[in-house]
Amino acid sequence: MSTFGYRRELSKYEDIDEDELLASLTEEELKELERELEDIEPDRNLPVGQRQKSQTEKTPTGTFSREALMAYWERETRKLLEKERLGACDKVRH
């Protein structure tokens, strides 16, 4: 096939509305398309955060309480400081 014939063959795809095509895909077809696109080498001009697949789509492992976490850190810090203080006192006495 000549180059001209090849270009003529490609020209029929120029008028395709990509948004309409993507909107017509089922959820499974979209997931398959995502898997196929993962195999393509990413564009090096994009920021790293946009080159890689999002890995944050996980369900939470439990409830989160900021107050409980802060209280835990404070207790643990007090314990560590007390251990350090007692350890320093023991070294001085010996």
N, C-alpha and C positions, 0 to 999 in steps of 0.2 A: 504494500500500500504506500502510496506516495505521501509526502509530508502534507501536501494540500488536502488529500483525502482524509488524512488523520485529523487535521484541523477542522475540516467540515464535520467529521464525526463528533468531535468535542463540542462544536458550536451548539449542538442541540441541548447541551447541559447548562448553557449560560443563562437561560431563562428560568431555571428552577429556583423556587423560593425555599431556601434552606430552613427558615423558621417554620413554614407550613409543613415541610417534610418531617422535621423533628417533632412537631406537635402531633403528627399523626402516628408516631411510634408508640407501641405499648411499653409498659414498664419493663418487661423482660427484654424487649428489643433495645431499649435505652441502656440497660445494664450490659447487654452484649456489645453494644457500640462502645461503651466505656472501657470494657475489657480489651477490645480491639485497639482503641486509642492509646491504652497504656503501653502497648508494644512499640508505638511510634516514638522515635527519639524526640525529646522535648526541644522546643525552641530556646536556644541559649540566650536570646535577648530578653526573655521573660525573667522576672524575679524568681528566686528559688521557691518561694512560697506558692507560686502559681504553676510551677513545673511539676510538682509532685502531687500525688493523690492525697486527698484529705483523709487523715486517719483518726479524726476526732468523732466520727459517727458511731459512738458507743453508747449503750444505755448506762446510766449511773450505777455504780456498784453499791451505793447506799445513800442514806440521807446525809446531808452536810449541815453542821451547826458551827458557825464561826465562833460563837461564844464557847462551846465545848472544846474546840480546838485550841483557842487562846488559853483557856483554863488548864488544859493538858500541858501546853508548852510552859506555862508559868510554873506548874508543879514540878515538871521535869527539870527545869532550870534551877529551881530552888534545891532539888535533890542533888544535882551536879555541883552546885556551889557549896552545899553542905559537905559533900564528899571531899571536894578539893580543900575546903577549910580544915576538915578533920585530918586529912592526909598531910597537910602542911604542919599542923600542930603535932602530929605523931613524929614527924621527921625532926622537929625542933627538940622534942623531949629525949630522943635517943641519942 
